[in-house]
Amino acid sequence: MMTAGGAQMSQLRAQEIAATFDLRALPPDFYADPYPVYDVLRIQNPVRLMPDGSYFLTRHADLVAVYRDATTFSSDKKVEFEPKYGATSPLYAHHTTSLVFNDPPLHTRVRKLIMGALSRRAIADLEPGLIALVDSLLDAIQSSGGGDLIEDFAAAIPVEVIGNLLGVPHADRTPLRKWSLAILGALEPRLTAEQEALGNHSVNEFTNYLKRLVADRGRHPGNPEHDVLTRLIGDESGNEKLSESELLQNCVFILNAGHETTTNLIGNALVALTDHPQAKAELLLKQKLLAPDLCGLEAYLNPVIDEFLRFEPSNQLSNRRVMKDTQIGGVPIAAGSLLTLCIGAANRDPARFDQPNGLLLERQDNRHLAFGLGIHQCAGMSLARLEGRVAIGRFLQRFPDYRLSAPPVRGGRARFRGFLNVPFVVA
């Protein structure tokens, strides 16, 4: 069966790929539909020893156990990334200093600062501006009769939201998406020389820009209750001040993480609905019935967004390093081993989810792992849910009969699952 999101892989083909599975040598059809391969691995080899000596985990319970034990399973990537990027490269400096690839105490300090500016009240204060932004994008789409779901809608939203949180002037936001795609693209298991060069160049351009922005914010600080950059700069007399490198690299991280994953959430959801017309019809009917009750509509849409995240997680892979001899799912794992945690597989584990390959928008008890778990659970998950709810909900209200006008183009990446282009038209 052909779908808008790509061709559905046969069971025989999934078995073939799983038999020689290697993240550094994935065939093109894997990117279109990786889930049958993940199903085979989860059944036949859930703690798979990879050709490079690392382990690939696909069971929900195993991922939960690793996420919850930050002492045994480290997020620090210095050992892993030095041979990949080189110890003096900009990519190494960025990815080994950012929040997500560090352990306490740096992780604790930075997360505390970021979370202080992403309180429930601060996120609620963002909603009116987010609604105005989304409506302006929808107005432009209506005027042109369609466009590209990614470039004209999904990608435009998080760039503005995170840009506002960090106080990036609107005139300076054009290169942010390009930098983000290049830096995050360098996290793929297999990296070409061109990707590496572009990633290093983008880190340099991004941090050079941020130095100027930080200097200006130091002279003209914003409200630390809402301005993440002012909060990260900190008070000279306090204990929370970051070094210049920590500050710059975590600003890069915030813009990258908040941009790519939310773009994929919105794009993946709207494409998935074209593949599941019954789910789309039910969602549209429920929205119409609840439209007069804003609180009721919000309460309904929250689990819908979580189901989109479970069904097609924006970030499919995570990594850890084993700090002491241990076992995972009964398999002995030696200290120093590297792990790849497959969120995409865990989110469709039948041991945890009923009808795991179905898009069930009213699914209850949806303990997906799209935001991770434990001390590294995504600091911006409440913001991402808000962006998804407003963007997807208002798009469907305005354009219930939207349709894709050409096959969408996948990003071709194993870690970050999304689309590069999704042409569409509206009535």
N, C-alpha and C positions, 0 to 999 in steps of 0.2 A: 504493500500500500504506500502511495506517495502522499506526503504531507507538505504543508507550507514550510515547516521547519527542516525538512530533509527526508531522504528515503529511509524507510524503516529497515533495519538490518535483519537479515535472515538468521535463524538459529545456527545453521551450518557455518555461516561466515563469522558469527560471534565466537563459535568454538575455535575456528582457525586462528583468529586474532588472539584469543585468550591463551592458546597453546604456546605462543611465542611472545607473550605480552612484554613490551619494553617501551617505557615512556619516551625514550629518546629516538624511537624508530616507529612511530605510529602511522598507519596507512591513512589516506585521505578519507575513506568512508567511516573511519572511527569518529572523526570530528562531527560528522553529520548526525550520528546516533550512537553514543558510547554506551548507553544503558544495557543493551543485551550483552555486551562484553563484560560489564560490571556484574551482571547477573550470573554469568558463567563463573567468573572468578570467585564471587561470594559463595557459591555452592561448592566448587571444586578445590579452590585454593585461597581461602579468605585471608591468610597471612602469607602472601606470596614472596618468596625470595627472588629478587630481580637480578638481571645480568650484572648489574654494577655492585651487587652485594647489599643493597638496601632492601627494605620490606614494604610491600604495598598492601594496605589494610582496606577491607571493603565492608565489614560488618558494623552495624550501628553500635552494638554493645562494646566492641573493641575500641571504636573511636571515642565513645564516652569514657571508657576507662583511662585512655591515654590523656584526653583533655583534662580529666579531673586530677591527674597526678603530675603536677608541674615540677615536682622534685626529681622524679625518675625520668621524665620526658621533657627535655629542654627545648625552648624556642630559639635559643641563641644560634645564629647561623654563621659565625665566624669560621668555624672549622669547615663547614660545607661550602661556603661561598668563596673562600680564598683561592682554591684551585679553579673555580668556575670563572671568576672575574679578575683575579689578581689583587693582591693586598693593597696596592696603591691606586686602584682605579676608582673613579667617581661612583660607579655602580656598587662596588664593595663598600665604600664609605656610607652610601645611602642605606642600602639594605641591611647593614649590620648595626645601624644606629637608630633606625626607625622603631617605633613602639612595638609593632607586631612581631619583629624578629629579635626580641630581647627578653631577658628574664629580669626579675627584681634584682637590684633596686631601681635601675633605670626605668623599666617597664612600669613599676609602681608610681614613680614620681610623675612621669608623663601622663599616664592614664588618669591620675588624680586631677591634674590640671585640666585635661580635656573634658573629663566628666563634669567638672564644676561649671563649664560653659555650655554643657549639653543637658542641663537639668530639665525636668518635666516642664517647669514654667518657661524656661528659655525656648524650648522646642515649641510649646504652645504659642509663644509670641511670634514664631516664624510663620505660622500657618496663614495669616492674612496675606502676607507678601508672597507666599508660595502659591496661593490661589490666584492672585493677580497675575503672577508670572505664567502659570499654566493657562489661564484664560487668554492671555495675550498671544501665546503660541497657538492656541486653538483658533483664535481669530485669524491668524495668518494662514493657517492650514485651510480654513473655510474659504478664505479669499482666493487661494490658489487651487482649491479643489482636491488637494492631496499633497503628496511630497514624499519624504523619507522618514519613517518612524524613528530612526536613530538620529540622524543629523538635525532634523527639523523639530524633534520633540524630546525623545528620551535623553539624549546627550546634553541638550540645552538646559535641562532642569538642574541636575546636581552641580554643574559648573557654576551656575548663578547662586545656588544655595550655599555651597561651600565657599565660594568667592565672597559672599556676604559675611559668613562667619569669620573669615580671616581678614575681611576688610580690603580685599583686592579691588582696586579701582576698575570700573567697568571697561574702560579703555584698554586695560592690560590683560583682559581675560581670553583673548583670541588664541594664544598659543597653549593654554592650559591643557586642553584635550590632547593635542599632539604630544606634548611632553609626557602626559600621563600614560598614553598608549605605549610609548616607546620604553618608559621606565618599567612599567608592569609587564610588558611583553618580554623583557629580559629575564623574567622569572620562569619562563617556559623551560621544561626539562631539556630540550634541545635548542641551542642558541647558535644562530649563524653569525659570521663575522660582521655582516651588515647590521644585524639587530644589536649586537654588542656595541658597535661603534655609535649607532644612533642613541642607544640607551645612555652611554657615557656622555655624549654630547648634550643630551636632554637634561641629565642631572646637573651638568655645569651651567647650562643656560638658566635652569630653574633656580638653582641656589644663588647665582649671581643676581638674578632679579630679586629674590627674597632678601638678600643683603640690603638692597636699597629700600625695600618695603619695611624691613625691620628697623632700619635707621630712622625712617620717617615716623614710624609708630612710636619709637622711643622718644622722639621729640614731641609727638602729638598722640598720647595714649588714648585708647578708646575705653569703653565701659567693660571691665573684665567679666562682668556677669553675662555678657553677650558676645564680646569680641575675643575669640579664641587666641588670636595672635598676641593681644595685650596680656592675656592671662599666661601664655607660655613665656613671654619675655620676663614676667615676674617682677617682684620688688627687690631692689638691691639689698635690702636689709633682711629679706626672708631666707628660708632654707630651700625654696623650691626653684631657685634660678637654674636654668639649664646653661650648659656651655653653648658657644656659638654653633658648633657642629650639631649638637643635639637639637637645638632650636630649629635650625634650617632644615635638617633632614626630617624632622617630625612635622614641619609645615608641609614639606613635599609629600610625606606619607598621608596626611589628612586630606589634602586635595586629591591625591591619587585614589585612596581607598573610598572616599565619599563619592568620587566621580564614576569610576568604572563599574563598581558593583551595582549602584543604583541605576545607571544606564541600562545594564543588562537585565535587572529586575523588570523594568518597565517594558523594554523591547521584547524580552522573552515571554512575558505575560500576554502582551497583545498579539504576538504571533501564535502562542499556544491556544488562545481562544478561537483563532481561525481554524485550527486543527480539531477543535472540540466544540462544534456548533451547539450541541445540547447544553453543555456547561455554559456557553455564552448566552444562550436564550434564557436559561434559568437566572443567570446573574443580572441580565437586563431587566427581567420581570421583577426581581427582588428589589433592584435599585428604584424602579418606577414606583413600586408600592411603598417603599420607605422614604422616598424623596422628601415628603413634608416633615419627616421626623429626622432631623440632622443627627441627633445622638444615636438613634436607632440605626441609621445608615452607617455611621462610623463604626458602631459595634459589630455590624454585619461584615463590613469590608475588612476589618482587622484580620480575622481568620482567613479570609479570601487571599489577602496578601501573603500570609504565612504558607498557604497551600501553593501559591505560585513559587515561593522560595524553596519549598520542599521538592516540588515537582521538577524544577529546572534551576538549581542553585547557581547564582552568578559566579561564585568562587567554588570550583569543583575539588580542589586539592589543597591540602595543608601539609606541613612537615614538622617533624620533631627529631631530636637526637637523643639516643638512649644514654643515660648517665651511669647506669649500673646494670649488671646482669639481671635479667628479669624474664618474665613469660608474658606472652600475649595470646589469648585464645589457646593456651596449652602448648604454644610453640616457644622454645627457648630463644631468647634474643640477647646477644652479647652487648656489653657496654661499648659505646662508640658507634653502634649501628645507627643508620639513618632510616627514618620511617616516612612514608607518604600516606597520609590519611585521605581516603577518597570519600569526600562529602557527597558527591553525586551518587555513589553506590550506597552509602549508609542511609541516605534519604529515601531510598527505594528498597530497603530491606524488609522482606515480608515478615520477618520475625518481630518487627516493630510497627509496621504499618499495614493496615488492611487495604487490599487492592493497591499495592504500592505503585504500579505503573499507570494508575488512573488519576485523572485530574478531578478531585472531589472537593469543590469549593467550600463546602460546609463541613469539612473534616474536623473532628474534635480530637482533643488530646494530641495535637500535632507537634511532637517534640523533635522537630527537624534540627539539623546541625548547620544550616546555612550561615548562621552567625557564630559558629563555634560553640564553645562551652568552657566554663571555668574562668580562671583569671584573665584569659585572653579572649573571652567573649567580646564580640564587636562593640566598641564603645559608642558607635553611632547607630546602633540598630533601631532605636526609637525614631531617630530622624529618618532613616531609610524607610521604615514602615509608613511614616507620615508622607514622605515624598511619593511612595508607591500608591498609597490610598488616594491622595489628592490627584495625582497624575492619571492613574488608570481609571478611577471613578469618574472624573470629569470628562476624560476623553470618551468614555462609553456613553455618558449622558448626552454629549454633543453629537457624537458620530456612531450611533448604534449599528449602522449598516456599512461601516468601513470594510474595505476588502483589499487584499494585496493585489497589486497590478503586475507584479513580476516575481519570480522566485527570489526569496531573501538570500543574502550572502552571509554565510557564517564567518566569524572572526578567525577560524582556523587555529584555535588555541585549546590546549587541554586543561589549563588551570582556570582561566577566566572564560566562561561560556556565554557567548552572546553573539550578536549580529553586527556586521559592519554596515550593511545597507538593507533596508526593508521598504521598497517602493509600495505606496498604497494610494488609494483614491477614496474620497468621501462623496456621499450623495449631495 
